[in-house]
Amino acid sequence: MKQIPLLLLILLIKPLYAQVCTEPQSSIDLHGNNIQARILNAGDLFTNFLEGRFIPNPDENGDGPGTIFTAGLWLGGLDAGGNLRVAAATYRANGKTDFFPGPLTQDGQTTEGDCSNWDKHFLVKGQDVAAFLQALPVLANDPASAQAQFPDIMGWPGRGNPFFFNVWGFDLPQSNVSLAPFYDANDDGMYNPLAGDYPVVQLRDHLPFVPDEMIWCVFNDQGAGALHSSSGGQGFPVEVQQMAWAFNDSLLNNTVFTSHKLIFRTTEPIDSCFIGMWTDFDIGCYADDYVGTAPSLHTMYAYNMDAVDGIAGSSCNGLPVFESIPPVQSLTFLNVSMDKSIANSSNTPLTFNTPVAFYNLLNGHWDDGTPLTYGGSGYLSGGAPVDFIFSDAPNDANGWSMCTANIAPSDRSGVASHRLGLVLPGQIEEFNLAWTVHPNPDLPCGLGSTFEDIAQIQDAYDQSFSGGVLEAPHVQLPPTAITLQPNPVATHVKIGYENLNVHEIRCFDASGRLIRILYDLPKTTCDLDVAAWQSGVYTLQLLTSGGIAARPLVVLR
């Protein structure tokens, strides 16, 4: 074999590596209430990689003791061949990441150019939305002035935004897929701010609302072929549309909300799938924290082991500590069940250096595959296998907590997860979380009003945050507006909607999961392939210019 000159070899190899996506660089602070939180776009949250940036009541410089060092989105499942698929965010050490900026095409692809373009966050404040709507009668015929005064609203990445390129210098995806949510004033499915459209938070089965501050970004686990250097695993691929928001009111002042909308661009079903959030809690000082789980509230939380924050008195190797009683930090699953939780305890640190270790932790086992068992540290304790670690209130003398187990103080991280089960190609999932600081607990081992706070936050979520909800009425059309032939169906169904202007069809399974969205529809009918769907009753929801129509579809084989 001939020897290729070194310079020529470098020239041949370099273009191949230059085409993959590189580590995301964008970050931005959400500060719409008492919490200042750093938002990133690679599956991770709340850090600048040197210190935690989830800070309650920051000083004038934006500093102070925090409650979280970092957090990361985790996904894991098995493909049809039994191969493990994993995508996870941790400390991003040395730039290692599984996630990269930007959306994916319908077939799960992206390019390095797309990653570079989308390496950004889109921030809009509620007060700016109100000012824009007030000025709209004057600005409606003056796009240049509107763009100069309200670039964040004019450049919002809503589907079909005709002003997006003018603001950002690159185009929205031509596939016309759904991106950042918006209030659609004329219900045409396209974002046009000069027609009265504006950015909102839009959660599944909730009315749209405008919070005091919201930040949207999009990322994926494909990266134009980049390796998963964080987990070492094989990707799905999956696109993640992330929204973070905050309200400035008495109830929600100490809460940051996040929503992850996941679009699985896989070509085959993924089974035994879990989604979870790994969190490295640091309540001021990192070295004296405890963790626990409240299964009935779908919550994992962290608290200080005593009423004084720090080690050797109130110091922490030069890091800021809470001068008064340190707060509790909670993480609550708002729209799905928390099915598993695990956290490091004495002599059982969480290690995740292989894809299998990530997946073991996601499904509630220790990284080496050992089941979580009741009592002690939860590792080979001799108790029965359980789903949740330290699942009783710390002040319950007869319960299982770090307090009753007399666990030594340490730095704590944990994984809380939800079992998705079987995930179909094109399926869309939503993962909504509340991150709350609870001041003045009854330490040691008392959590104060933590559980009551969480119940109120869950109720506010269930009520679609009524204080900030926009009037967004939709007419409910009769089921007869849709025809389905045949129904029941085995492989293909023809959906008819002759007199309706349909811009989107959503397909839900019996549990209410959104498994597919159809765009760019023909005028009167379209065909839907259900050959990969399991037998059962599904709901087809059509969003039209005249309202919403829905009809059940039976898949039977």
PyMOL commands that set and color helices and strands:
alter all, ss='L'
color gray80, all
select helices_A, chain A and resi 6-18+93-95+112-117+126-139+143-149+151-154+164-168+193-195+223-225+295-297+355-362+402-405+450-462+466-468+479-481
alter helices_A, ss='H'
color red, helices_A
select strands_A, chain A and resi 27-30+35-40+44-45+54-56+68-78+84-88+100-101+122-125+182-183+198-199+213-220+238-246+255-264+270-281+289-294+299-304+328-333+340-343+412-423+428-438+483-485+492-496+502-508+514-518+525-529+536-544+547-555
alter strands_A, ss='S'
color yellow, strands_A
deselect
rebuild
show_as cartoon
